[in-house]
Amino acid sequence: MNRQQLIAQLARPVTYDVAIIGGGATGLGVALDAAARGFSVVLVESHDFAKGTSSRATKLVHGGVRYLAQGNVALVREALHERTTLLHNAPHLAQPLPFVLPSYRYWETPFYGAGLMMYDALAGKAGLGHTEFLSRRQTLACLPTVRAEGLKGGIKYWDGQFDDARLALALARTAASRGALVVNYCAATGLRHEKGKVVGLSCQDRETGAIHQLKARCVINAAGVWVDEFRQKDGEAIGRVVRPMVAPSQGAHVVVDRDFLPGDHALMVPKTADGRVLFGVPWLGKIILGTTDTPRHDLPQEPRPFREELEFILSESARYLKKAPGRADIRSMWVGLRPLVKPQGDDGDDTKGLSREHTVLVSRSGLVTVTGGKWTTYRAMAEDVLEKCADRRLLERTRAGVTANLILIGGDGLPARPPPMSEPQGLHSYGSEAAAVAALPGARRELAAGLTEAMVRFAARSEYARTVEDVLARRSRLLFLDARLAASLARDVAAILEQENGRDSQAGAFEQLARQYLAFPG
Ligand SMILES: Cc1cc2nc3c(=O)[nH]c(=O)nc-3n(C[C@H](O)[C@H](O)[C@H](O)COP(=O)(O)OP(=O)(O)OC[C@H]3O[C@@H](n4cnc5c(N)ncnc54)[C@H](O)[C@@H]3O)c2cc1C
């Protein structure tokens, strides 16, 4: 992971089979699939891996039960299949999770129960557990702090949960172990065209400012909500007008302490006042409450929640929880931008109605753009991209399915029952790499519960971490769990990181960012 060596490789005059813009779930999934098929691969990420939407999910590995209500059976079936694959290939980072849907009206149990039975049936052998109808007493046993007044019973069903940013890292590192060159803090700045065809890209090392020219047979634009920037550049180069394809929609989350929802079951409210789903998910020692679906027209790297979104999450939670979380209880809040794909010609603002499916477009020049979809289906999306590349003869057709049983780094040889993901992070979060982490200097020095000096060293040496934010937001997840605690560790983490990397690790910028994760908008 030596940065100088990575950059030196970037400067080599080779022609890659595949060059990828964007190191989120989508780009990294393509990098791994292409590398596993034997293609030479380079991926550039302008910030850190998963700095965009891919570290800001609700952390569910799910089939998308609510898409069943929209009649989208194919989407749900694919996601259910991918759910199982992910749980199998990254058992240290993704696990089954039981959900309970409390019923306060008599019709709710049969109505939602029927849908969930269908969800089970679609999962077939990939099912994680059977849907069960619960009595009032059983519901309260699973969700002890749910409002008891008026409670009729509940329904329990199964989906999964995961650590999104660490999964992204596992994809990056597994792709690198298969020969892919993956580089963070390196922004694609332009596309290279010859005779109307895209033949590569230029990129800039954000640490030194050095520009590199990369040649590739196939360029994949996997920049999430930012894909239209490269579609525009491509259109300008070949003289075609390009209409934006992304309709960003933001989703906010609020994190509170476990005592608001103790136990190992997630709360699922299928229809909030605005018709959305609300989740209360136990995750790494805290509870995630969310999310929202609000159209947004700008594309900031660090989107801020709107006041109405937070008030909505708190007031909806208060309707279901005995002890209502208030502003002072918020440990962190974060926002992600969904890259929803709008039908061409649609400039409307109703993001709830937009498809959650992914889209792969190949332009006249051969630029392949992929966006939409969800984390759970990143692997199927990657297969689809490589299929489309073969259809357009940008790459040779190769056998699909090479990643179906490819265990990601850290996922092999684990105990049958690793600690649940509802428990705080710790050495177990590293899966089979735990011993390697524990062997580094500082393994006994805890900076905070679940974070040692050795983990920071491991982040720098093996996990591409360059800044305090990389460590405290995405290697450890403290920024997302407890922003105040994360800020208090910035200087300690910086000292270790600076020893490892020999450069400033931006502790001050992180402290400022952490304040943003706590500030309720005025
Ligand atoms: C609120 C919310 C909750 C969600 N919850 C779930 C969930 O529970 N389960 C689930 O399965 N899915 C969930 N999703 C969906 C899922 O998170 C996204 O579909 C997925 O993360 C998108 O990944 P991506 O790689 O396409 O985009 P991103 O993660 O945004 O990656 C794109 C990357 O491109 C980089 N980039 C941009 N410009 C450049 C450039 N010029 N050069 C190089 N790199 C560049 C960005 O920095 C970014 O890292 C959720 C989404 C949201 C918004």
Ligand as a Chemical Component Dictionary entry (heavy atoms), coordinates in Angstrom:
data_LIG
# 
_chem_comp.id                   LIG 
_chem_comp.type                 NON-POLYMER 
_chem_comp.pdbx_formal_charge   0 
_chem_comp.three_letter_code    LIG 
# 
loop_
_chem_comp_atom.comp_id 
_chem_comp_atom.atom_id 
_chem_comp_atom.alt_atom_id 
_chem_comp_atom.type_symbol 
_chem_comp_atom.charge 
_chem_comp_atom.model_Cartn_x 
_chem_comp_atom.model_Cartn_y 
_chem_comp_atom.model_Cartn_z 
_chem_comp_atom.pdbx_ordinal 
LIG C1  C1  C 0 -29.655 7.340  2.322   1  
LIG C2  C2  C 0 -29.305 6.107  1.561   2  
LIG C3  C3  C 0 -29.491 4.864  2.135   3  
LIG C4  C4  C 0 -29.152 3.717  1.421   4  
LIG N1  N1  N 0 -29.294 2.516  2.038   5  
LIG C5  C5  C 0 -28.982 1.397  1.375   6  
LIG C6  C6  C 0 -29.071 0.151  2.036   7  
LIG O1  O1  O 0 -29.392 0.070  3.224   8  
LIG N2  N2  N 0 -28.761 -0.950 1.321   9  
LIG C7  C7  C 0 -28.394 -0.894 0.017   10 
LIG O2  O2  O 0 -28.171 -1.953 -0.575  11 
LIG N3  N3  N 0 -28.259 0.280  -0.629  12 
LIG C8  C8  C 0 -28.523 1.422  0.028   13 
LIG N4  N4  N 0 -28.370 2.630  -0.580  14 
LIG C9  C9  C 0 -27.888 2.676  -1.962  15 
LIG C10 C10 C 0 -26.358 2.570  -2.046  16 
LIG O3  O3  O 0 -25.734 3.211  -0.965  17 
LIG C11 C11 C 0 -25.875 3.182  -3.353  18 
LIG O4  O4  O 0 -26.597 2.629  -4.415  19 
LIG C12 C12 C 0 -24.397 2.938  -3.616  20 
LIG O5  O5  O 0 -23.618 3.261  -2.490  21 
LIG C13 C13 C 0 -23.938 3.773  -4.812  22 
LIG O6  O6  O 0 -22.577 3.506  -5.029  23 
LIG P1  P1  P 0 -21.790 4.210  -6.204  24 
LIG O7  O7  O 0 -20.447 3.620  -6.244  25 
LIG O8  O8  O 0 -22.587 4.182  -7.450  26 
LIG O9  O9  O 0 -21.721 5.746  -5.772  27 
LIG P2  P2  P 0 -20.701 6.427  -4.737  28 
LIG O10 O10 O 0 -20.535 5.622  -3.522  29 
LIG O11 O11 O 0 -21.132 7.827  -4.548  30 
LIG O12 O12 O 0 -19.318 6.367  -5.490  31 
LIG C14 C14 C 0 -18.982 7.237  -6.535  32 
LIG C15 C15 C 0 -17.566 7.675  -6.282  33 
LIG O13 O13 O 0 -17.088 8.414  -7.404  34 
LIG C16 C16 C 0 -16.164 9.339  -6.915  35 
LIG N5  N5  N 0 -15.924 10.368 -7.908  36 
LIG C17 C17 C 0 -16.706 11.400 -8.268  37 
LIG N6  N6  N 0 -16.097 12.165 -9.196  38 
LIG C18 C18 C 0 -14.896 11.588 -9.427  39 
LIG C19 C19 C 0 -13.784 11.917 -10.253 40 
LIG N7  N7  N 0 -13.785 13.028 -11.008 41 
LIG N8  N8  N 0 -12.703 11.115 -10.253 42 
LIG C20 C20 C 0 -12.661 10.012 -9.472  43 
LIG N9  N9  N 0 -13.673 9.674  -8.649  44 
LIG C21 C21 C 0 -14.775 10.439 -8.629  45 
LIG C22 C22 C 0 -16.813 9.859  -5.653  46 
LIG O14 O14 O 0 -15.874 10.460 -4.762  47 
LIG C23 C23 C 0 -17.437 8.593  -5.077  48 
LIG O15 O15 O 0 -16.622 7.980  -4.100  49 
LIG C24 C24 C 0 -28.661 3.803  0.103   50 
LIG C25 C25 C 0 -28.464 5.059  -0.462  51 
LIG C26 C26 C 0 -28.758 6.204  0.262   52 
LIG C27 C27 C 0 -28.522 7.534  -0.335  53 
# 
loop_
_chem_comp_bond.comp_id 
_chem_comp_bond.atom_id_1 
_chem_comp_bond.atom_id_2 
_chem_comp_bond.value_order 
_chem_comp_bond.pdbx_ordinal 
LIG C1  C2  SING 1  
LIG C2  C3  SING 2  
LIG C2  C26 DOUB 3  
LIG C3  C4  DOUB 4  
LIG C4  N1  SING 5  
LIG C4  C24 SING 6  
LIG N1  C5  DOUB 7  
LIG C5  C6  SING 8  
LIG C5  C8  SING 9  
LIG C6  O1  DOUB 10 
LIG C6  N2  SING 11 
LIG N2  C7  SING 12 
LIG C7  O2  DOUB 13 
LIG C7  N3  SING 14 
LIG N3  C8  DOUB 15 
LIG C8  N4  SING 16 
LIG N4  C9  SING 17 
LIG N4  C24 SING 18 
LIG C9  C10 SING 19 
LIG C10 O3  SING 20 
LIG C10 C11 SING 21 
LIG C11 O4  SING 22 
LIG C11 C12 SING 23 
LIG C12 O5  SING 24 
LIG C12 C13 SING 25 
LIG C13 O6  SING 26 
LIG O6  P1  SING 27 
LIG P1  O7  DOUB 28 
LIG P1  O8  SING 29 
LIG P1  O9  SING 30 
LIG O9  P2  SING 31 
LIG P2  O10 DOUB 32 
LIG P2  O11 SING 33 
LIG P2  O12 SING 34 
LIG O12 C14 SING 35 
LIG C14 C15 SING 36 
LIG C15 O13 SING 37 
LIG C15 C23 SING 38 
LIG O13 C16 SING 39 
LIG C16 N5  SING 40 
LIG C16 C22 SING 41 
LIG N5  C17 SING 42 
LIG N5  C21 SING 43 
LIG C17 N6  DOUB 44 
LIG N6  C18 SING 45 
LIG C18 C19 SING 46 
LIG C18 C21 DOUB 47 
LIG C19 N7  SING 48 
LIG C19 N8  DOUB 49 
LIG N8  C20 SING 50 
LIG C20 N9  DOUB 51 
LIG N9  C21 SING 52 
LIG C22 O14 SING 53 
LIG C22 C23 SING 54 
LIG C23 O15 SING 55 
LIG C24 C25 DOUB 56 
LIG C25 C26 SING 57 
LIG C26 C27 SING 58 
# 
